[in-house]
Amino acid sequence: MKSFSTYLRFITVACVAALIGIAATAAFGQERSARDTARVEIKGERGFCNNNNWSSDDRVSVNELREMTLASTGSLTVDGGQNGGIGVKGEDRSDILVRACVQAWGTTEAAAKAAAAGIKISTGSLIKAESAGDDKNFSVSYQLIVPRSTNLNLTAHNGGISINGVEGTAEFDTQNGGVSLNNVAGTVKGRTTNGGVNVVLAGNSWKGGGLDVQTTNGGVNITMPETYAAHVDTGTVNGGFSSDIPSLSFDRASENGRQRAVKISTDLNGGGAPIRIITTNGGVRINSNKGDK
């Protein structure tokens, strides 16, 4: 019988868009895993909060989708709690659509449903789920559709964070979850401790103050045009490295029998806004997307 902690991990992964969850390793195969898995960002309506129920010999889970529309104040703060992930997508709209995947579990289906019914989601200045019961018996993951210029403050613990098409000031932090950033702009800063990072940069340059994202244990995949203008900082201490952009290559010659850490800090195509994407234990892959043209 699988342990409850195994099921808890499964719940978190299934609920959140862009959850990467890559363990630290020096093997280069990790970069491919980070790249391929992190491409999954905010899922459509059919993929969010579907087929997440499970049962074991002593546990049963239930899930429900709750939706609400909020007036936009220009900023959004979301706390994913102990076991929830957060996905945010920017669109040309004036309000905020909140889709919350509520999942709870108990010793019986009736107990799980009762636990789910007791979960309340606050939608004031802070979007957060609360329950009068045990906070270890539920998770709430969020899919939010916001105006493109929304400022974000996102926090999770066991869940990934995904931001797509938002052009504001964004800060985020998660302990155990992957990070996916696609077509974002503004001033963006965040980190994960245990998770991969996937960043897709589009256009000719960054619009705004810059990007600063790092992981301690996870691979990094960066997709960007070879003509992109920026000051690029990237690197890894323990992990493989690959780049098909000549200006962002690195000589991994060994020192005293040990492979050198990778550290790149350079102006690409004349420089521009700072783009910093760092890992400690994980590979780095830089892809110009030539193969997709």
C-alpha atoms as an extended CHARMM CRD file, in Angstrom:
* protein
*
       293  EXT
         1         1  MET       CA              0.0000000000        0.0000000000        0.0000000000  PROA      1               0.0000000000
         2         2  LYS       CA              1.2940000000        3.3760000000       -0.9050000000  PROA      2               0.0000000000
         3         3  SER       CA              1.9070000000        5.7710000000        1.9740000000  PROA      3               0.0000000000
         4         4  PHE       CA             -0.3550000000        8.7650000000        2.5750000000  PROA      4               0.0000000000
         5         5  SER       CA              2.5320000000       11.1030000000        1.8930000000  PROA      5               0.0000000000
         6         6  THR       CA              2.8160000000        9.5790000000       -1.5840000000  PROA      6               0.0000000000
         7         7  TYR       CA             -0.8230000000       10.3530000000       -2.2690000000  PROA      7               0.0000000000
         8         8  LEU       CA             -0.4240000000       13.8520000000       -0.9060000000  PROA      8               0.0000000000
         9         9  ARG       CA              2.3800000000       14.4780000000       -3.3640000000  PROA      9               0.0000000000
        10        10  PHE       CA              0.2140000000       13.1240000000       -6.1700000000  PROA      10              0.0000000000
        11        11  ILE       CA             -2.6050000000       15.4990000000       -5.2590000000  PROA      11              0.0000000000
        12        12  THR       CA             -0.3700000000       18.5290000000       -5.3570000000  PROA      12              0.0000000000
        13        13  VAL       CA              1.0940000000       17.6240000000       -8.7330000000  PROA      13              0.0000000000
        14        14  ALA       CA             -2.2670000000       16.8830000000      -10.3030000000  PROA      14              0.0000000000
        15        15  CYS       CA             -3.9220000000       20.0920000000       -9.1260000000  PROA      15              0.0000000000
        16        16  VAL       CA             -1.3570000000       22.6610000000      -10.0880000000  PROA      16              0.0000000000
        17        17  ALA       CA             -0.4270000000       23.9530000000      -13.4770000000  PROA      17              0.0000000000
        18        18  ALA       CA              3.2280000000       23.8120000000      -14.1750000000  PROA      18              0.0000000000
        19        19  LEU       CA              4.3020000000       21.7770000000      -11.2690000000  PROA      19              0.0000000000
        20        20  ILE       CA              7.7370000000       20.5010000000      -12.1510000000  PROA      20              0.0000000000
        21        21  GLY       CA              9.0870000000       18.9860000000       -8.9230000000  PROA      21              0.0000000000
        22        22  ILE       CA             12.5760000000       18.0970000000      -10.1380000000  PROA      22              0.0000000000
        23        23  ALA       CA             15.0270000000       16.6670000000       -7.6120000000  PROA      23              0.0000000000
        24        24  ALA       CA             18.6080000000       17.8460000000       -7.3880000000  PROA      24              0.0000000000
        25        25  THR       CA             21.0130000000       15.9280000000       -9.5860000000  PROA      25              0.0000000000
        26        26  ALA       CA             24.1150000000       16.5290000000      -11.6170000000  PROA      26              0.0000000000
        27        27  ALA       CA             22.9270000000       14.3140000000      -14.4520000000  PROA      27              0.0000000000
        28        28  PHE       CA             22.2990000000       16.1890000000      -17.6670000000  PROA      28              0.0000000000
        29        29  GLY       CA             19.0970000000       14.2400000000      -18.2920000000  PROA      29              0.0000000000
        30        30  GLN       CA             17.4680000000       16.4440000000      -15.6890000000  PROA      30              0.0000000000
        31        31  GLU       CA             17.5120000000       19.4550000000      -17.9620000000  PROA      31              0.0000000000
        32        32  ARG       CA             15.3760000000       17.6580000000      -20.5160000000  PROA      32              0.0000000000
        33        33  SER       CA             12.9230000000       16.6680000000      -17.7970000000  PROA      33              0.0000000000
        34        34  ALA       CA             12.6870000000       20.2820000000      -16.6230000000  PROA      34              0.0000000000
        35        35  ARG       CA             12.2260000000       21.5320000000      -20.1640000000  PROA      35              0.0000000000
        36        36  ASP       CA              9.5680000000       19.0510000000      -21.2230000000  PROA      36              0.0000000000
        37        37  THR       CA              7.5250000000       19.0110000000      -18.0310000000  PROA      37              0.0000000000
        38        38  ALA       CA              7.5950000000       22.7440000000      -17.4350000000  PROA      38              0.0000000000
        39        39  ARG       CA              6.0080000000       23.4670000000      -20.7930000000  PROA      39              0.0000000000
        40        40  VAL       CA              2.7080000000       22.4940000000      -19.1850000000  PROA      40              0.0000000000
        41        41  GLU       CA              1.3740000000       25.8070000000      -17.9260000000  PROA      41              0.0000000000
        42        42  ILE       CA             -2.1680000000       26.8130000000      -17.0680000000  PROA      42              0.0000000000
        43        43  LYS       CA             -4.3710000000       24.0170000000      -18.3010000000  PROA      43              0.0000000000
        44        44  GLY       CA             -7.6980000000       24.6610000000      -19.9860000000  PROA      44              0.0000000000
        45        45  GLU       CA            -11.0030000000       24.1230000000      -18.2730000000  PROA      45              0.0000000000
        46        46  ARG       CA            -11.0100000000       20.4290000000      -19.1190000000  PROA      46              0.0000000000
        47        47  GLY       CA             -7.6500000000       19.8160000000      -17.4840000000  PROA      47              0.0000000000
        48        48  PHE       CA             -7.9420000000       21.8030000000      -14.2730000000  PROA      48              0.0000000000
        49        49  CYS       CA             -9.4060000000       20.0110000000      -11.2550000000  PROA      49              0.0000000000
        50        50  ASN       CA            -10.3960000000       16.8850000000      -13.1840000000  PROA      50              0.0000000000
        51        51  ASN       CA             -9.6970000000       13.2950000000      -12.2090000000  PROA      51              0.0000000000
        52        52  ASN       CA             -7.8660000000       14.1700000000       -9.0100000000  PROA      52              0.0000000000
        53        53  ASN       CA             -9.7450000000       11.8250000000       -6.6900000000  PROA      53              0.0000000000
        54        54  TRP       CA             -8.0370000000        8.7700000000       -5.2470000000  PROA      54              0.0000000000
        55        55  SER       CA             -8.5960000000        6.1800000000       -2.5600000000  PROA      55              0.0000000000
        56        56  SER       CA             -6.4520000000        3.8360000000       -0.5250000000  PROA      56              0.0000000000
        57        57  ASP       CA             -7.2220000000        1.2890000000        2.1580000000  PROA      57              0.0000000000
        58        58  ASP       CA             -7.8090000000        4.0230000000        4.7330000000  PROA      58              0.0000000000
        59        59  ARG       CA             -8.2300000000        7.2890000000        2.7930000000  PROA      59              0.0000000000
        60        60  VAL       CA            -10.7130000000        8.6640000000        0.2690000000  PROA      60              0.0000000000
        61        61  SER       CA            -10.4920000000       12.0180000000       -1.4910000000  PROA      61              0.0000000000
        62        62  VAL       CA            -13.0230000000       14.2700000000       -3.1780000000  PROA      62              0.0000000000
        63        63  ASN       CA            -12.5410000000       17.4260000000       -5.2060000000  PROA      63              0.0000000000
        64        64  GLU       CA            -14.7000000000       20.2650000000       -6.4420000000  PROA      64              0.0000000000
        65        65  LEU       CA            -14.1740000000       23.2970000000       -8.6690000000  PROA      65              0.0000000000
        66        66  ARG       CA            -15.2660000000       26.6910000000       -7.3650000000  PROA      66              0.0000000000
        67        67  GLU       CA            -15.3480000000       29.7650000000       -9.5560000000  PROA      67              0.0000000000
        68        68  MET       CA            -15.7980000000       33.4330000000       -8.6940000000  PROA      68              0.0000000000
        69        69  THR       CA            -15.2410000000       36.7680000000      -10.4030000000  PROA      69              0.0000000000
        70        70  LEU       CA            -13.6090000000       39.6560000000       -8.5550000000  PROA      70              0.0000000000
        71        71  ALA       CA            -13.1550000000       43.3230000000       -9.3240000000  PROA      71              0.0000000000
        72        72  SER       CA             -9.5480000000       44.1270000000      -10.1850000000  PROA      72              0.0000000000
        73        73  THR       CA             -7.6530000000       46.5100000000       -7.9170000000  PROA      73              0.0000000000
        74        74  GLY       CA             -4.4310000000       46.3120000000       -9.9340000000  PROA      74              0.0000000000
        75        75  SER       CA             -2.7530000000       43.8560000000       -7.5690000000  PROA      75              0.0000000000
        76        76  LEU       CA             -3.3350000000       40.2940000000       -6.4100000000  PROA      76              0.0000000000
        77        77  THR       CA             -1.9740000000       38.3750000000       -3.4130000000  PROA      77              0.0000000000
        78        78  VAL       CA             -2.4600000000       34.6140000000       -3.2530000000  PROA      78              0.0000000000
        79        79  ASP       CA             -1.4070000000       32.1410000000       -0.5600000000  PROA      79              0.0000000000
        80        80  GLY       CA             -1.4970000000       28.5610000000       -1.8230000000  PROA      80              0.0000000000
        81        81  GLY       CA             -1.2520000000       27.2310000000        1.7290000000  PROA      81              0.0000000000
        82        82  GLN       CA              0.4350000000       24.0030000000        2.6790000000  PROA      82              0.0000000000
        83        83  ASN       CA             -0.5580000000       21.9410000000       -0.3530000000  PROA      83              0.0000000000
        84        84  GLY       CA             -1.6720000000       24.1630000000       -3.2230000000  PROA      84              0.0000000000
        85        85  GLY       CA             -0.1950000000       25.4770000000       -6.4320000000  PROA      85              0.0000000000
        86        86  ILE       CA             -0.9120000000       28.7310000000       -8.2700000000  PROA      86              0.0000000000
        87        87  GLY       CA             -1.2700000000       29.4520000000      -11.9810000000  PROA      87              0.0000000000
        88        88  VAL       CA             -1.8550000000       32.9860000000      -13.2780000000  PROA      88              0.0000000000
        89        89  LYS       CA             -2.6310000000       33.9800000000      -16.8560000000  PROA      89              0.0000000000
        90        90  GLY       CA             -2.9070000000       37.5450000000      -18.1480000000  PROA      90              0.0000000000
        91        91  GLU       CA             -5.6080000000       38.4780000000      -20.6300000000  PROA      91              0.0000000000
        92        92  ASP       CA             -7.2340000000       41.6050000000      -22.0570000000  PROA      92              0.0000000000
        93        93  ARG       CA             -9.9150000000       41.8840000000      -19.3930000000  PROA      93              0.0000000000
        94        94  SER       CA            -10.9650000000       44.2210000000      -16.5670000000  PROA      94              0.0000000000
        95        95  ASP       CA            -11.8450000000       41.7270000000      -13.8230000000  PROA      95              0.0000000000
        96        96  ILE       CA            -10.2950000000       38.6430000000      -12.2160000000  PROA      96              0.0000000000
        97        97  LEU       CA            -11.5760000000       35.1140000000      -12.6650000000  PROA      97              0.0000000000
        98        98  VAL       CA            -10.6590000000       32.8510000000       -9.7540000000  PROA      98              0.0000000000
        99        99  ARG       CA            -10.9120000000       29.1050000000      -10.2540000000  PROA      99              0.0000000000
       100       100  ALA       CA            -10.1570000000       27.1230000000       -7.1150000000  PROA      100             0.0000000000
       101       101  CYS       CA             -9.6690000000       23.3610000000       -7.1000000000  PROA      101             0.0000000000
       102       102  VAL       CA            -10.6810000000       22.2530000000       -3.6070000000  PROA      102             0.0000000000
       103       103  GLN       CA             -9.6100000000       18.7750000000       -2.5800000000  PROA      103             0.0000000000
       104       104  ALA       CA            -10.1490000000       17.1020000000        0.7640000000  PROA      104             0.0000000000
       105       105  TRP       CA             -9.7380000000       13.6150000000        2.1190000000  PROA      105             0.0000000000
       106       106  GLY       CA            -10.9440000000       11.5030000000        5.0000000000  PROA      106             0.0000000000
       107       107  THR       CA            -11.4990000000        7.9590000000        6.2150000000  PROA      107             0.0000000000
       108       108  THR       CA            -14.7920000000        7.7730000000        4.2820000000  PROA      108             0.0000000000
       109       109  GLU       CA            -16.2830000000        9.5930000000        1.3070000000  PROA      109             0.0000000000
       110       110  ALA       CA            -18.7650000000       11.2860000000        3.6280000000  PROA      110             0.0000000000
       111       111  ALA       CA            -15.9390000000       12.5200000000        5.8510000000  PROA      111             0.0000000000
       112       112  ALA       CA            -14.0290000000       13.8240000000        2.8420000000  PROA      112             0.0000000000
       113       113  LYS       CA            -17.1000000000       15.6720000000        1.5480000000  PROA      113             0.0000000000
       114       114  ALA       CA            -17.6870000000       17.1750000000        4.9810000000  PROA      114             0.0000000000
       115       115  ALA       CA            -14.0770000000       18.3550000000        5.0840000000  PROA      115             0.0000000000
       116       116  ALA       CA            -14.4490000000       19.9400000000        1.6340000000  PROA      116             0.0000000000
       117       117  ALA       CA            -17.6620000000       21.6900000000        2.6550000000  PROA      117             0.0000000000
       118       118  GLY       CA            -15.8430000000       23.2360000000        5.6030000000  PROA      118             0.0000000000
       119       119  ILE       CA            -13.2080000000       24.9140000000        3.4340000000  PROA      119             0.0000000000
       120       120  LYS       CA            -13.7720000000       28.6220000000        2.9120000000  PROA      120             0.0000000000
       121       121  ILE       CA            -11.8680000000       30.7580000000        0.4020000000  PROA      121             0.0000000000
       122       122  SER       CA            -11.3430000000       34.3790000000        1.3510000000  PROA      122             0.0000000000
       123       123  THR       CA            -11.3290000000       36.8170000000       -1.5620000000  PROA      123             0.0000000000
       124       124  GLY       CA            -10.4470000000       40.1220000000        0.0790000000  PROA      124             0.0000000000
       125       125  SER       CA             -6.9960000000       41.6470000000       -0.1780000000  PROA      125             0.0000000000
       126       126  LEU       CA             -5.6280000000       38.0980000000        0.1870000000  PROA      126             0.0000000000
       127       127  ILE       CA             -6.9190000000       35.0030000000       -1.6020000000  PROA      127             0.0000000000
       128       128  LYS       CA             -6.4690000000       32.1270000000        0.7990000000  PROA      128             0.0000000000
       129       129  ALA       CA             -8.2650000000       28.9400000000        1.8270000000  PROA      129             0.0000000000
       130       130  GLU       CA             -9.0980000000       28.2810000000        5.4460000000  PROA      130             0.0000000000
       131       131  SER       CA            -10.7150000000       25.4090000000        7.2970000000  PROA      131             0.0000000000
       132       132  ALA       CA            -11.8340000000       24.8750000000       10.8660000000  PROA      132             0.0000000000
       133       133  GLY       CA            -10.4740000000       21.3440000000       10.6280000000  PROA      133             0.0000000000
       134       134  ASP       CA             -7.0190000000       19.8710000000       10.1070000000  PROA      134             0.0000000000
       135       135  ASP       CA             -5.1170000000       21.8350000000        7.4500000000  PROA      135             0.0000000000
       136       136  LYS       CA             -3.2930000000       18.6380000000        6.5060000000  PROA      136             0.0000000000
       137       137  ASN       CA             -6.5190000000       17.1080000000        5.1930000000  PROA      137             0.0000000000
       138       138  PHE       CA             -7.1180000000       19.4360000000        2.2590000000  PROA      138             0.0000000000
       139       139  SER       CA             -5.4650000000       21.3460000000       -0.5520000000  PROA      139             0.0000000000
       140       140  VAL       CA             -6.6140000000       24.2190000000       -2.7420000000  PROA      140             0.0000000000
       141       141  SER       CA             -4.8770000000       25.0670000000       -5.9900000000  PROA      141             0.0000000000
       142       142  TYR       CA             -5.6910000000       28.1560000000       -8.0090000000  PROA      142             0.0000000000
       143       143  GLN       CA             -6.0480000000       29.0940000000      -11.6310000000  PROA      143             0.0000000000
       144       144  LEU       CA             -6.4480000000       32.8580000000      -12.0120000000  PROA      144             0.0000000000
       145       145  ILE       CA             -7.1900000000       34.8660000000      -15.1560000000  PROA      145             0.0000000000
       146       146  VAL       CA             -6.2200000000       38.5050000000      -14.6050000000  PROA      146             0.0000000000
       147       147  PRO       CA             -5.6980000000       41.7950000000      -16.4700000000  PROA      147             0.0000000000
       148       148  ARG       CA             -2.2420000000       41.7790000000      -18.0420000000  PROA      148             0.0000000000
       149       149  SER       CA             -0.9340000000       44.6830000000      -15.9470000000  PROA      149             0.0000000000
       150       150  THR       CA             -1.7570000000       43.0600000000      -12.5930000000  PROA      150             0.0000000000
       151       151  ASN       CA              0.8970000000       43.1140000000       -9.8510000000  PROA      151             0.0000000000
       152       152  LEU       CA              1.3310000000       39.7170000000       -8.2070000000  PROA      152             0.0000000000
       153       153  ASN       CA              2.4500000000       38.3670000000       -4.8450000000  PROA      153             0.0000000000
       154       154  LEU       CA              2.2900000000       34.5530000000       -4.8250000000  PROA      154             0.0000000000
       155       155  THR       CA              3.2390000000       32.1120000000       -2.0710000000  PROA      155             0.0000000000
       156       156  ALA       CA              3.0930000000       28.3240000000       -1.9930000000  PROA      156             0.0000000000
       157       157  HSD       CA              4.7020000000       25.5590000000        0.0350000000  PROA      157             0.0000000000
       158       158  ASN       CA              4.0740000000       22.2250000000       -1.6920000000  PROA      158             0.0000000000
       159       159  GLY       CA              2.9530000000       23.4470000000       -5.0940000000  PROA      159             0.0000000000
       160       160  GLY       CA              4.2070000000       24.9460000000       -8.3120000000  PROA      160             0.0000000000
       161       161  ILE       CA              3.8470000000       28.4990000000       -9.6000000000  PROA      161             0.0000000000
       162       162  SER       CA              3.0790000000       29.4330000000      -13.1960000000  PROA      162             0.0000000000
       163       163  ILE       CA              2.7860000000       32.9490000000      -14.6730000000  PROA      163             0.0000000000
       164       164  ASN       CA              1.8440000000       33.5220000000      -18.2990000000  PROA      164             0.0000000000
       165       165  GLY       CA              1.2770000000       36.7980000000      -20.1440000000  PROA      165             0.0000000000
       166       166  VAL       CA              1.3760000000       39.1430000000      -17.1270000000  PROA      166             0.0000000000
       167       167  GLU       CA              3.1810000000       42.4870000000      -17.3440000000  PROA      167             0.0000000000
       168       168  GLY       CA              3.4870000000       43.8910000000      -13.8400000000  PROA      168             0.0000000000
       169       169  THR       CA              5.5260000000       43.6590000000      -10.6710000000  PROA      169             0.0000000000
       170       170  ALA       CA              5.5810000000       40.0480000000       -9.4970000000  PROA      170             0.0000000000
       171       171  GLU       CA              7.0980000000       38.3720000000       -6.4530000000  PROA      171             0.0000000000
       172       172  PHE       CA              6.7240000000       34.6670000000       -5.7380000000  PROA      172             0.0000000000
       173       173  ASP       CA              8.0820000000       31.9530000000       -3.4930000000  PROA      173             0.0000000000
       174       174  THR       CA              7.5370000000       28.2100000000       -3.1670000000  PROA      174             0.0000000000
       175       175  GLN       CA              9.3990000000       25.5410000000       -1.2480000000  PROA      175             0.0000000000
       176       176  ASN       CA              8.5630000000       22.3460000000       -3.1340000000  PROA      176             0.0000000000
       177       177  GLY       CA              7.3280000000       23.0450000000       -6.6250000000  PROA      177             0.0000000000
       178       178  GLY       CA              8.3870000000       24.0420000000      -10.0840000000  PROA      178             0.0000000000
       179       179  VAL       CA              8.2450000000       27.4880000000      -11.6640000000  PROA      179             0.0000000000
       180       180  SER       CA              7.0670000000       28.2750000000      -15.1900000000  PROA      180             0.0000000000
       181       181  LEU       CA              7.2920000000       31.8020000000      -16.6470000000  PROA      181             0.0000000000
       182       182  ASN       CA              6.0800000000       32.4340000000      -20.1670000000  PROA      182             0.0000000000
       183       183  ASN       CA              5.8620000000       35.7700000000      -21.9830000000  PROA      183             0.0000000000
       184       184  VAL       CA              6.0220000000       37.8420000000      -18.8050000000  PROA      184             0.0000000000
       185       185  ALA       CA              7.2650000000       41.4020000000      -18.3760000000  PROA      185             0.0000000000
       186       186  GLY       CA              7.7430000000       44.0520000000      -15.7090000000  PROA      186             0.0000000000
       187       187  THR       CA              9.8360000000       43.4680000000      -12.5960000000  PROA      187             0.0000000000
       188       188  VAL       CA              9.6980000000       39.7800000000      -11.7020000000  PROA      188             0.0000000000
       189       189  LYS       CA             11.5040000000       38.1310000000       -8.7820000000  PROA      189             0.0000000000
       190       190  GLY       CA             11.0420000000       34.7320000000       -7.1840000000  PROA      190             0.0000000000
       191       191  ARG       CA             12.4850000000       31.4360000000       -6.0970000000  PROA      191             0.0000000000
       192       192  THR       CA             11.8410000000       27.8030000000       -5.3770000000  PROA      192             0.0000000000
       193       193  THR       CA             13.8920000000       25.5110000000       -3.1730000000  PROA      193             0.0000000000
       194       194  ASN       CA             13.0440000000       22.1170000000       -4.6720000000  PROA      194             0.0000000000
       195       195  GLY       CA             11.7880000000       22.4330000000       -8.2200000000  PROA      195             0.0000000000
       196       196  GLY       CA             12.7740000000       23.0910000000      -11.7960000000  PROA      196             0.0000000000
       197       197  VAL       CA             12.5080000000       26.4330000000      -13.5740000000  PROA      197             0.0000000000
       198       198  ASN       CA             11.2590000000       26.9240000000      -17.1170000000  PROA      198             0.0000000000
       199       199  VAL       CA             11.4380000000       30.4200000000      -18.6510000000  PROA      199             0.0000000000
       200       200  VAL       CA             10.2910000000       31.3640000000      -22.1520000000  PROA      200             0.0000000000
       201       201  LEU       CA             11.3940000000       34.8140000000      -23.3500000000  PROA      201             0.0000000000
       202       202  ALA       CA              9.7770000000       36.2810000000      -26.4540000000  PROA      202             0.0000000000
       203       203  GLY       CA             10.3350000000       39.3450000000      -28.6170000000  PROA      203             0.0000000000
       204       204  ASN       CA             13.5780000000       41.2940000000      -28.9060000000  PROA      204             0.0000000000
       205       205  SER       CA             14.0680000000       42.3800000000      -25.3000000000  PROA      205             0.0000000000
       206       206  TRP       CA             12.5880000000       42.4340000000      -21.8160000000  PROA      206             0.0000000000
       207       207  LYS       CA              9.9370000000       45.0920000000      -21.1460000000  PROA      207             0.0000000000
       208       208  GLY       CA             10.3830000000       46.4230000000      -17.6360000000  PROA      208             0.0000000000
       209       209  GLY       CA             12.8160000000       46.2220000000      -14.7390000000  PROA      209             0.0000000000
       210       210  GLY       CA             14.0450000000       42.6860000000      -15.3050000000  PROA      210             0.0000000000
       211       211  LEU       CA             13.8280000000       39.0730000000      -14.1640000000  PROA      211             0.0000000000
       212       212  ASP       CA             15.4540000000       37.3820000000      -11.1620000000  PROA      212             0.0000000000
       213       213  VAL       CA             14.5300000000       33.7470000000      -10.4680000000  PROA      213             0.0000000000
       214       214  GLN       CA             16.4690000000       30.9670000000       -8.8000000000  PROA      214             0.0000000000
       215       215  THR       CA             16.1860000000       27.4050000000       -7.5760000000  PROA      215             0.0000000000
       216       216  THR       CA             18.3740000000       25.4800000000       -5.1630000000  PROA      216             0.0000000000
       217       217  ASN       CA             17.5580000000       21.9360000000       -6.2590000000  PROA      217             0.0000000000
       218       218  GLY       CA             16.2180000000       21.7800000000       -9.7930000000  PROA      218             0.0000000000
       219       219  GLY       CA             17.0740000000       22.0580000000      -13.4510000000  PROA      219             0.0000000000
       220       220  VAL       CA             16.7300000000       25.2520000000      -15.4830000000  PROA      220             0.0000000000
       221       221  ASN       CA             15.4650000000       25.5400000000      -19.0320000000  PROA      221             0.0000000000
       222       222  ILE       CA             15.6130000000       28.9010000000      -20.8300000000  PROA      222             0.0000000000
       223       223  THR       CA             14.0740000000       29.4200000000      -24.2580000000  PROA      223             0.0000000000
       224       224  MET       CA             14.9040000000       32.7220000000      -25.9450000000  PROA      224             0.0000000000
       225       225  PRO       CA             15.5530000000       34.1280000000      -29.4340000000  PROA      225             0.0000000000
       226       226  GLU       CA             19.2260000000       34.3020000000      -30.3770000000  PROA      226             0.0000000000
       227       227  THR       CA             18.6430000000       37.9990000000      -31.1630000000  PROA      227             0.0000000000
       228       228  TYR       CA             17.3300000000       38.7890000000      -27.6860000000  PROA      228             0.0000000000
       229       229  ALA       CA             18.9810000000       41.8390000000      -26.0720000000  PROA      229             0.0000000000
       230       230  ALA       CA             19.6220000000       41.5940000000      -22.3190000000  PROA      230             0.0000000000
       231       231  HSD       CA             22.2330000000       41.3060000000      -19.6240000000  PROA      231             0.0000000000
       232       232  VAL       CA             22.1350000000       37.5690000000      -18.9020000000  PROA      232             0.0000000000
       233       233  ASP       CA             23.2330000000       35.9300000000      -15.6510000000  PROA      233             0.0000000000
       234       234  THR       CA             22.8560000000       32.1850000000      -15.3830000000  PROA      234             0.0000000000
       235       235  GLY       CA             24.7590000000       29.2220000000      -14.0260000000  PROA      235             0.0000000000
       236       236  THR       CA             24.9140000000       26.1070000000      -11.8880000000  PROA      236             0.0000000000
       237       237  VAL       CA             27.3080000000       24.6450000000       -9.3370000000  PROA      237             0.0000000000
       238       238  ASN       CA             26.3680000000       20.9620000000       -9.7270000000  PROA      238             0.0000000000
       239       239  GLY       CA             24.7860000000       20.0600000000      -13.0300000000  PROA      239             0.0000000000
       240       240  GLY       CA             25.1540000000       19.7820000000      -16.7710000000  PROA      240             0.0000000000
       241       241  PHE       CA             25.1470000000       22.7030000000      -19.1810000000  PROA      241             0.0000000000
       242       242  SER       CA             24.0880000000       23.1210000000      -22.7740000000  PROA      242             0.0000000000
       243       243  SER       CA             23.4250000000       26.1240000000      -25.0130000000  PROA      243             0.0000000000
       244       244  ASP       CA             22.7690000000       26.4970000000      -28.7230000000  PROA      244             0.0000000000
       245       245  ILE       CA             23.3730000000       30.2640000000      -28.5190000000  PROA      245             0.0000000000
       246       246  PRO       CA             27.1270000000       30.8020000000      -29.1050000000  PROA      246             0.0000000000
       247       247  SER       CA             27.2310000000       34.0060000000      -27.0400000000  PROA      247             0.0000000000
       248       248  LEU       CA             25.9410000000       32.0600000000      -24.0450000000  PROA      248             0.0000000000
       249       249  SER       CA             28.3420000000       29.1250000000      -24.2310000000  PROA      249             0.0000000000
       250       250  PHE       CA             30.7070000000       28.0260000000      -21.4680000000  PROA      250             0.0000000000
       251       251  ASP       CA             33.9100000000       25.9690000000      -21.3150000000  PROA      251             0.0000000000
       252       252  ARG       CA             33.4290000000       23.2210000000      -18.7290000000  PROA      252             0.0000000000
       253       253  ALA       CA             37.1490000000       22.3590000000      -18.5280000000  PROA      253             0.0000000000
       254       254  SER       CA             37.9370000000       20.6890000000      -15.2240000000  PROA      254             0.0000000000
       255       255  GLU       CA             40.0190000000       22.1070000000      -12.4070000000  PROA      255             0.0000000000
       256       256  ASN       CA             42.0210000000       19.6360000000      -10.3260000000  PROA      256             0.0000000000
       257       257  GLY       CA             40.0010000000       16.7940000000      -11.7650000000  PROA      257             0.0000000000
       258       258  ARG       CA             36.6510000000       18.4080000000      -10.9720000000  PROA      258             0.0000000000
       259       259  GLN       CA             34.3050000000       20.0130000000      -13.4610000000  PROA      259             0.0000000000
       260       260  ARG       CA             34.0140000000       23.7550000000      -13.0130000000  PROA      260             0.0000000000
       261       261  ALA       CA             30.8220000000       25.4350000000      -11.9080000000  PROA      261             0.0000000000
       262       262  VAL       CA             29.0600000000       27.3240000000      -14.6900000000  PROA      262             0.0000000000
       263       263  LYS       CA             28.7650000000       31.0880000000      -14.3460000000  PROA      263             0.0000000000
       264       264  ILE       CA             27.7130000000       33.2960000000      -17.2390000000  PROA      264             0.0000000000
       265       265  SER       CA             27.3410000000       37.0570000000      -16.9030000000  PROA      265             0.0000000000
       266       266  THR       CA             27.3250000000       38.8610000000      -20.2080000000  PROA      266             0.0000000000
       267       267  ASP       CA             25.6050000000       41.4510000000      -22.3730000000  PROA      267             0.0000000000
       268       268  LEU       CA             23.7410000000       39.6750000000      -25.1330000000  PROA      268             0.0000000000
       269       269  ASN       CA             23.2130000000       41.6690000000      -28.3400000000  PROA      269             0.0000000000
       270       270  GLY       CA             24.3310000000       44.9270000000      -26.7320000000  PROA      270             0.0000000000
       271       271  GLY       CA             22.7390000000       44.2920000000      -23.3600000000  PROA      271             0.0000000000
       272       272  GLY       CA             19.5040000000       45.4000000000      -21.8080000000  PROA      272             0.0000000000
       273       273  ALA       CA             17.4010000000       44.6130000000      -18.7700000000  PROA      273             0.0000000000
       274       274  PRO       CA             18.9390000000       42.0620000000      -16.3500000000  PROA      274             0.0000000000
       275       275  ILE       CA             17.8360000000       38.4690000000      -16.8220000000  PROA      275             0.0000000000
       276       276  ARG       CA             19.0800000000       36.3140000000      -13.9250000000  PROA      276             0.0000000000
       277       277  ILE       CA             18.1500000000       32.6160000000      -13.7810000000  PROA      277             0.0000000000
       278       278  ILE       CA             20.2870000000       30.5310000000      -11.4130000000  PROA      278             0.0000000000
       279       279  THR       CA             20.3650000000       27.0110000000       -9.9900000000  PROA      279             0.0000000000
       280       280  THR       CA             22.7250000000       25.3990000000       -7.4890000000  PROA      280             0.0000000000
       281       281  ASN       CA             22.0350000000       21.6740000000       -7.9320000000  PROA      281             0.0000000000
       282       282  GLY       CA             20.6710000000       21.0780000000      -11.4000000000  PROA      282             0.0000000000
       283       283  GLY       CA             21.4710000000       21.3920000000      -15.0640000000  PROA      283             0.0000000000
       284       284  VAL       CA             21.0540000000       24.4610000000      -17.2770000000  PROA      284             0.0000000000
       285       285  ARG       CA             19.8150000000       24.2870000000      -20.8320000000  PROA      285             0.0000000000
       286       286  ILE       CA             19.5530000000       27.3580000000      -23.0900000000  PROA      286             0.0000000000
       287       287  ASN       CA             17.5080000000       26.8520000000      -26.2110000000  PROA      287             0.0000000000
       288       288  SER       CA             17.0650000000       29.3550000000      -29.0550000000  PROA      288             0.0000000000
       289       289  ASN       CA             14.0630000000       27.3850000000      -30.3060000000  PROA      289             0.0000000000
       290       290  LYS       CA             15.6630000000       26.9470000000      -33.7210000000  PROA      290             0.0000000000
       291       291  GLY       CA             14.2570000000       23.4850000000      -34.0020000000  PROA      291             0.0000000000
       292       292  ASP       CA             10.7020000000       24.8140000000      -33.8060000000  PROA      292             0.0000000000
       293       293  LYS       CA             11.0270000000       27.2040000000      -36.7380000000  PROA      293             0.0000000000
